[in-house]
Amino acid sequence: MSKFSDKVKSLFSRRKPVTPEDAADISDWVNEGGALHPEGPPKVIGDPQDKPKAP
């Protein structure tokens, strides 16, 4: 790899320190499935799981 790509890779792979409050917010967000809404992500239209099974 070139020096430039190595520098970019190292820049994005560094861990960033966060405050305990930010860590709690991130944890809540992840535990909710990463959804912006507490009820979870919106349903996908045309999801095969939503259709009733034929008898």
N, CA and C of each residue as an Amber inpcrd file, in Angstrom:
protein
   165
   0.8330000  -1.1850000   0.0000000   0.0000000   0.0000000   0.0000000
   0.8740000   1.2440000   0.0000000   0.2920000   2.3040000  -0.4780000
   1.0330000   3.5550000  -0.5020000   1.0150000   4.1950000   0.8820000
   1.8860000   5.1610000   1.0790000   1.9420000   5.8610000   2.3630000
   0.6290000   6.5790000   2.6400000   0.0350000   7.1420000   1.6040000
  -1.2250000   7.8650000   1.7780000  -2.3240000   6.9420000   2.2900000
  -2.4860000   5.7930000   1.6580000  -3.5460000   4.8710000   2.0840000
  -3.2650000   4.3230000   3.4820000  -1.9930000   4.1380000   3.8390000
  -1.6550000   3.7040000   5.1950000  -2.0500000   4.7590000   6.2180000
  -1.8060000   6.0360000   5.8970000  -2.1640000   7.1130000   6.8210000
  -3.6760000   7.2260000   6.9660000  -4.3960000   7.1090000   5.8640000
  -5.8560000   7.1890000   5.9210000  -6.4030000   6.0130000   6.7250000
  -5.8690000   4.8380000   6.4870000  -6.3150000   3.6480000   7.2160000
  -6.0690000   3.8150000   8.7130000  -4.9050000   4.3020000   9.0960000
  -4.6110000   4.4650000  10.5170000  -5.4620000   5.5630000  11.1400000
  -5.8010000   6.5730000  10.3570000  -6.6340000   7.6610000  10.8690000
  -8.0250000   7.1540000  11.2240000  -8.6000000   6.3210000  10.3610000
  -9.9510000   5.8280000  10.5970000  -9.9950000   4.6330000  11.5430000
  -8.8910000   3.9660000  11.7630000  -8.9040000   2.8030000  12.6450000
  -8.5830000   3.1580000  14.0900000  -8.2320000   4.3980000  14.3610000
  -7.9350000   4.8100000  15.7340000  -9.2020000   4.8450000  16.5630000
  -9.0810000   4.4190000  17.7890000 -10.2220000   4.4700000  18.6990000
 -10.3350000   5.8870000  19.2390000 -11.5310000   6.3840000  19.2740000
 -11.7790000   7.7300000  19.7630000 -12.3100000   7.6450000  21.1890000
 -11.7560000   8.4230000  22.1230000 -12.2880000   8.3970000  23.4870000
 -13.6570000   9.0640000  23.5390000 -14.5350000   8.5260000  24.3590000
 -15.8670000   9.0950000  24.5300000 -16.1360000   9.2760000  26.0140000
 -17.0190000  10.1920000  26.3210000 -17.4030000  10.4200000  27.7100000
 -18.3280000   9.2900000  28.1590000 -18.4650000   9.0940000  29.4630000
 -19.3950000   8.0560000  29.9370000 -20.8290000   8.2950000  29.4660000
 -21.2280000   9.5560000  29.3550000 -22.5740000   9.8690000  28.8790000
 -22.7390000   9.4460000  27.4210000 -21.7260000   9.7440000  26.6060000
 -21.7740000   9.3380000  25.2020000 -21.7710000   7.8170000  25.0780000
 -20.9970000   7.1510000  25.9280000 -20.9500000   5.6920000  25.8910000
 -22.3170000   5.1040000  26.2350000 -23.0100000   5.7080000  27.1930000
 -24.3480000   5.2320000  27.5540000 -25.3210000   5.4450000  26.4000000
 -25.2240000   6.5940000  25.7280000 -26.0900000   6.8570000  24.5730000
 -25.8300000   5.8550000  23.4530000 -24.5670000   5.5710000  23.1920000
 -24.2100000   4.6160000  22.1460000 -24.7310000   3.2260000  22.5130000
 -24.5790000   2.8480000  23.7760000 -25.0600000   1.5470000  24.2280000
 -26.5700000   1.4300000  24.0700000 -27.2940000   2.4780000  24.4440000
 -28.7520000   2.4710000  24.2770000 -29.1230000   2.3250000  22.8120000
 -28.4260000   3.0440000  21.9550000 -28.7260000   3.0170000  20.5290000
 -28.4870000   1.6190000  19.9610000 -27.3800000   1.0050000  20.3490000
 -27.0570000  -0.3300000  19.8450000 -28.0390000  -1.3640000  20.3900000
 -28.4020000  -1.2470000  21.6620000 -29.3310000  -2.2090000  22.2670000
 -30.7220000  -2.1090000  21.6680000 -31.0440000  -0.9800000  21.0750000
 -32.3330000  -0.8190000  20.4130000 -32.2670000  -1.2610000  18.9560000
 -31.2150000  -1.9130000  18.5770000 -31.0720000  -2.3900000  17.2100000
 -30.5290000  -1.3290000  16.2750000 -29.9640000  -0.2770000  16.8400000
 -29.4050000   0.7830000  16.0140000 -30.4660000   1.6410000  15.3720000
 -31.6990000   1.5310000  15.8550000 -32.7980000   2.2790000  15.2590000
 -32.8840000   3.6740000  15.8580000 -33.3360000   4.6160000  15.0660000
 -33.5200000   5.9680000  15.5560000 -34.7770000   6.0840000  16.3990000
 -35.6820000   5.1530000  16.2500000 -36.9470000   5.1830000  16.9730000
 -36.9690000   4.0230000  17.9710000 -37.4930000   4.2340000  19.1920000
 -37.4830000   3.1570000  20.1890000 -38.2310000   1.8930000  19.7650000
 -39.1760000   2.0070000  18.8550000 -39.9140000   0.8290000  18.4050000
 -39.1460000   0.0130000  17.3720000 -37.9870000   0.4900000  17.0010000
 -37.1750000  -0.2430000  16.0460000 -37.2840000   0.3300000  14.6490000
 -36.5860000  -0.2970000  13.7160000 -36.6100000   0.2040000  12.3440000
 -37.9760000  -0.0230000  11.7050000 -38.3150000   0.7740000  10.7140000
 -39.5990000   0.5750000  10.0450000 -39.6120000  -0.7490000   9.2880000
 -40.8090000  -1.2960000   9.1130000 -40.9280000  -2.5570000   8.3820000
 -40.6240000  -2.3340000   6.9100000 -40.0840000  -3.3520000   6.3030000
 -39.7880000  -3.3050000   4.8810000 -41.0490000  -3.7090000   4.1310000
 -41.4360000  -2.9040000   3.1590000 -42.6230000  -3.2140000   2.3710000
 -42.3210000  -4.4310000   1.5080000 -43.2320000  -5.3710000   1.5180000
 -43.0450000  -6.5730000   0.7140000 -42.2110000  -7.6250000   1.4080000
 -42.0870000  -7.5370000   2.7300000 -41.3240000  -8.5190000   3.4820000
 -42.0710000  -9.8520000   3.4680000 -41.4530000 -10.9500000   3.0400000
 -42.1600000 -12.2310000   2.9530000 -42.6270000 -12.7460000   4.3110000
 -42.0480000 -12.2940000   5.3960000 -42.4670000 -12.7450000   6.7190000
 -43.8130000 -12.1510000   7.1100000 -44.2270000 -11.0580000   6.4920000
 -45.4910000 -10.4130000   6.8180000 -46.6810000 -11.1230000   6.1860000
 -46.4550000 -11.9230000   5.1520000 -47.5500000 -12.5870000   4.4460000
 -47.9850000 -13.8330000   5.2090000 -49.2870000 -14.0610000   5.3280000
 -49.7380000 -15.3000000   5.9820000 -49.4040000 -16.5080000   5.1130000
 -49.0960000 -17.5980000   5.7720000 -48.7590000 -18.8190000   5.0380000
 -50.0270000 -19.4910000   4.5380000 -49.9530000 -20.0690000   3.3680000
 -51.1030000 -20.7680000   2.7790000 -51.3240000 -22.0820000   3.5210000
 -52.6000000 -22.4450000   3.7630000 -52.8700000 -23.7100000   4.4810000
 -52.5950000 -24.9290000   3.6440000
